Amino acid sequence: MFAEERQRAIESLLRQEGRLMVGELARRLGASGITVRRDLRALEAAGKVVRAHGGALHPEFLDHEHGFARKSVEAADAKLAIARAVAKELPDRGQVFIDAGTTCLEVGRHILDRRRLTIVTNSIPLLQLAGAAKARVVSVGGDVRGVSLALVGGLALNWMNGLRFDVAVLSASGLDAADGPSTTELSEAGVKQAACGRSRRKILVSHAAKWNQPAAVAFAGWGDFDLFVTDAKLSANDQARLRRLGVTLKLVSAN
């Protein structure tokens, strides 16, 4: 493939998916990471893409999704490490809830090829990937919360009331070592609580920057979760507290 063709393909992929990492672009194009980075530099110079840590975004993605786009490039390596670890914990068949949020989006990407799995989500970016998925992807209805691109509100809760999950993977806007996870808005808290209440196993995911930085609305306690996956450096006391509450801690490294 010539450089011009490859760059058109990159622009097309980013327009479809909003954001992609260099490794994923290289895999899809059958090119090396060095070649893809060179193409991204050329495309950025032409104003056709926006380069971010470890990948690139289409300009339209930034124009329409400011909050989510900024979050999507924060701690990208940590989120990928967390997603890989969580994907190993998820079944190949059954029904899994994947929460909205950038870390959960990475988890969702890792399980879209599981043919016998049903993925239920309120994440609009994850739903945008459903066309190429081998898994069955089901949308929770609701109002769109622009900053997080999550489907929330009364309609979303009504949908949740009729569903059961083998596993729910949930994210948080903030974490308190004593009190647990929290989010910034009541409507998102409601969906998270509904997912917790209707799932046999609950997994919490969060990158290190959120540790001991609680948000406004608590939606669960530590004891509500079976597994916590993070790259945060927890003290021995904090780890012991989680064990006492029955939470398994899985620490990952972004390196």
C-alpha positions in Angstrom: 0.0 0.0 0.0 1.4 3.4 -1.0 1.7 6.2 1.6 -1.2 8.2 0.1 -3.5 5.1 0.2 -2.5 4.3 3.7 -3.1 7.8 4.9 -6.6 7.8 3.4 -7.3 4.5 5.1 -6.1 6.0 8.5 -8.3 9.0 8.0 -11.3 6.8 7.2 -10.7 4.5 10.2 -10.5 7.5 12.6 -13.6 9.1 11.1 -15.5 5.9 11.8 -14.1 5.2 15.3 -13.1 8.5 16.6 -9.8 7.4 18.2 -7.4 4.5 17.6 -4.0 3.6 19.1 -0.9 3.3 16.9 -0.7 -0.4 17.5 -4.3 -1.0 16.4 -3.8 1.1 13.2 -0.7 -0.8 12.4 -2.5 -4.1 12.8 -5.4 -3.1 10.6 -3.2 -1.7 7.9 -0.5 -4.4 8.0 2.1 -1.7 8.5 4.8 -1.1 11.1 4.3 1.2 14.1 7.1 3.5 12.7 5.3 3.8 9.4 2.0 4.6 11.0 3.6 7.3 13.2 5.1 8.8 10.1 1.7 8.8 8.4 0.1 10.4 11.4 2.7 13.2 11.5 1.9 13.9 7.8 -1.9 13.8 8.4 -1.6 16.1 11.5 0.4 18.6 9.4 -2.4 18.6 6.9 -5.0 19.2 9.7 -6.7 15.8 9.1 -6.0 14.1 12.4 -5.1 15.1 16.0 -2.2 13.1 17.5 -2.5 12.1 21.1 -0.5 9.9 23.5 -0.1 6.5 21.8 -2.5 7.2 19.0 -4.7 9.7 17.1 -8.1 11.2 17.0 -10.2 12.5 14.1 -10.9 16.3 14.5 -14.7 15.7 14.3 -14.3 13.5 17.4 -12.9 16.5 19.3 -15.4 18.9 17.9 -18.4 17.0 19.2 -17.1 15.1 22.2 -14.9 17.4 24.2 -15.1 15.8 27.6 -14.8 12.2 26.5 -12.1 13.0 24.0 -9.9 14.6 26.6 -10.4 11.7 29.0 -9.7 9.1 26.2 -6.1 10.2 25.9 -5.3 10.4 29.6 -3.4 7.4 31.1 -3.9 5.5 27.8 -1.2 2.9 28.6 -2.7 2.2 32.0 -6.2 1.8 30.6 -4.9 -0.7 28.1 -3.1 -2.7 30.8 -6.3 -2.7 32.9 -8.4 -3.7 29.9 -6.2 -6.7 29.1 -6.3 -7.9 32.7 -10.1 -7.5 32.9 -10.7 -9.3 29.6 -9.0 -12.4 31.0 -11.6 -12.3 33.8 -14.6 -12.2 31.5 -16.4 -15.2 30.1 -16.4 -16.3 26.4 -20.2 -16.8 26.7 -23.0 -15.3 28.7 -24.1 -11.7 29.4 -21.7 -8.9 30.5 -22.5 -5.3 31.3 -19.8 -2.8 30.2 -20.2 0.6 31.8 -19.6 4.0 30.0 -16.2 5.6 30.4 -12.8 5.4 28.7 -11.4 2.6 30.6 -14.5 0.5 30.2 -14.4 1.3 26.5 -11.0 -0.3 26.3 -12.3 -3.4 28.1 -15.2 -3.6 25.6 -12.7 -3.4 22.6 -11.0 -6.5 24.0 -14.1 -8.7 24.1 -15.9 -7.7 20.9 -14.6 -10.8 19.1 -16.3 -13.3 21.5 -19.0 -14.8 19.3 -21.0 -16.4 22.1 -21.0 -13.3 24.4 -23.7 -10.7 24.8 -22.4 -7.3 25.7 -24.9 -4.9 27.2 -23.7 -1.3 27.5 -24.7 2.4 28.0 -21.5 3.5 26.3 -22.2 5.3 23.0 -18.5 4.9 21.8 -18.7 1.2 22.4 -22.0 0.9 20.6 -20.3 2.6 17.6 -18.0 -0.4 17.3 -20.8 -2.9 17.3 -21.0 -3.1 13.5 -17.6 -4.9 13.3 -18.2 -7.0 16.5 -18.6 -10.7 16.6 -20.2 -10.6 20.0 -23.9 -9.6 20.3 -24.0 -5.9 21.4 -27.2 -4.6 23.2 -27.8 -0.9 23.9 -29.4 0.4 27.1 -31.8 3.1 26.1 -31.8 6.5 27.7 -30.8 10.2 27.6 -27.3 11.0 26.3 -25.0 12.7 28.8 -22.7 14.6 26.6 -19.6 14.8 28.7 -19.3 11.0 29.2 -21.3 9.9 26.1 -23.3 7.6 28.5 -27.0 6.7 28.2 -28.6 7.5 31.5 -31.9 8.5 33.1 -35.3 6.8 33.7 -35.4 5.0 30.4 -32.0 3.5 31.0 -33.1 2.3 34.5 -36.2 0.8 33.0 -34.1 -1.2 30.6 -31.8 -2.3 33.3 -34.7 -3.6 35.4 -35.4 -6.3 32.9 -31.8 -7.6 32.6 -29.5 -9.9 34.4 -25.7 -10.1 34.0 -23.0 -12.7 34.7 -20.5 -9.9 35.2 -20.7 -6.1 35.3 -17.6 -4.0 34.6 -17.9 -0.6 36.2 -15.8 2.6 36.2 -15.7 5.5 38.6 -14.9 9.2 38.4 -13.2 9.0 41.8 -12.2 6.6 44.6 -12.0 6.9 48.3 -9.8 4.4 50.2 -12.4 4.1 52.9 -15.7 4.7 51.2 -15.2 3.3 47.7 -16.1 4.5 44.2 -18.0 7.6 43.2 -19.2 9.5 40.1 -20.0 13.1 39.3 -23.7 12.9 38.5 -26.8 11.2 39.9 -28.1 9.8 36.7 -24.8 7.9 36.0 -24.8 6.7 39.6 -28.3 5.3 39.1 -27.2 3.1 36.1 -24.1 1.9 37.9 -26.2 0.9 41.0 -28.7 -0.9 38.8 -25.8 -2.8 37.1 -24.4 -3.8 40.4 -27.7 -5.0 41.7 -28.4 -7.2 38.7 -25.0 -8.8 38.3 -23.6 -12.0 39.9 -20.0 -10.7 39.7 -18.9 -7.1 39.9 -15.5 -5.7 38.6 -14.4 -2.2 39.3 -11.8 -0.6 37.0 -9.9 2.7 37.5 -6.5 4.2 36.7 -4.2 5.6 39.4 -5.1 9.3 39.1 -8.5 8.6 40.6 -7.2 7.0 43.8 -8.1 9.0 46.9 -9.8 11.6 44.7 -13.5 11.1 45.4 -16.2 12.6 43.2 -19.6 14.0 44.3 -21.9 11.0 44.3 -21.0 7.6 45.9 -22.7 4.7 44.0 -21.4 1.7 45.9 -19.1 0.5 48.7 -16.0 -1.6 48.4 -17.8 -4.6 49.6 -20.1 -4.5 46.6 -17.3 -5.6 44.3 -15.6 -8.9 43.8 -12.5 -7.6 41.9 -10.8 -4.2 41.6 -8.3 -3.8 38.8 -6.0 -0.7 38.8 -2.5 0.6 38.3 -2.7 2.6 41.6 0.0 2.0 44.3 -2.1 1.1 47.3 -0.7 1.1 50.8 -0.5 -2.2 52.7 -3.3 -0.9 55.0 -5.6 -0.2 52.0 -4.9 -3.6 50.5 -5.7 -5.2 53.8 -8.9 -3.3 54.0 -10.0 -4.5 50.6 -9.2 -8.1 51.5 -11.3 -7.9 54.7 -14.2 -6.7 52.6 -13.8 -9.7 50.2 -12.4 -7.7 47.3 -9.7 -9.3 45.2 -7.1 -6.7 44.1 -5.4 -7.0 40.8 -2.6 -4.5 40.3 -1.3 -3.9 36.7 1.6 -2.0 35.3 1.3 0.3 32.3 4.9 -0.4 31.3 
